[in-house]
Amino acid sequence: MGRSQVGPGGFEVSAASPAPPLPFFYGGQAVIEGVLMRGPHTWAVAARRPDGGISLRQDELTSRVYTSAFFRLPFVRGVIGLVEMLHLGTSAMMWSANVKAKAENIEISRGAITGTIVVSMIFSFALFFGLPLLAGGALQRRGGSLGFTAVEGGTRALLLIGYLLLISRIPDVKRLFQYHGAEHKTINAFESGAPMTVEGVAPQSRLHPRCGTGFLVVVVVVSIVVFTFVGRPSLPLLLLSRLLLVPVIAAIAYELIRLGARHTGNPVVRRLLVPVLAAQYLTTREPDGSMMEVAIAAFSAVRSKDINPDDPEILA
């Protein structure tokens, strides 16, 4: 059975981390009362219904984005992965929201969900890009570009931490973070060879080196380096540069995350991963058994198609 180890700084790391690289890195994310899992050929999302049952949806990944070798090239895959998870995550979130809504006889239109997502993205850009720029300009009026981007990056990190701490007090968000923990535990169980049961998943760490939260930590660090070379042009050009360089920063951060995940047995890498793992305490909570069951259902659906690719699609 898989175990968790305590790494530098006292943070848990799955015992599977030092294992040889896997042919595919499974990933996922939490959705409303459920979990999305993504495999090499399919993706699946499971959600707990109000009546206690589990609804399951599974689709094949047939787009060239998933089948072409070009989109798996280093740095290209980081940008594609970001867009892919946004697309799959949005689709899974819409589906899981409707699972809950239909059980409660509530109609949620696709337009309403799309509009909410668009408004949230605009708000996020203003909060995490615009405000740090203003802070950097106010605190570093005559300083160099390094000082400016350091203040900007530090402000962005503090805003992110404060935002996560604030929303984590909302009951529904807390449950979302519990499902996030269930997703991590399930993947850790698979990577450590533990059985795909609640008993096998429960002892695993809720932290994982390939987490999207850790990715954001690396993005903040990489952005400070990249934006330093931009200098301090006018505000419109600064905003434009932040927007246009997002794919570049995402590509670099993605490769660093993959590199770290493959070499967690290295003592230097394990120390560098401390902030990546620490940040996940903000976005994960210990799940209960029913949440782990949902994560296991999603992961098992994906794995069944990888093992038996000719199996019929599972739809709910």
Helices and strands as residue ranges (DSSP letters): E 4-6, G 8-10, E 12-14, E 27-31, E 34-38, E 42-48, E 54-60, H 64-67, G 69-72, H 76-103, H 110-125, I 126-130, H 131-139, H 145-167, H 171-191, H 198-201, H 212-228, H 235-244, H 246-262, H 267-272, H 274-278, H 280-283, H 289-307
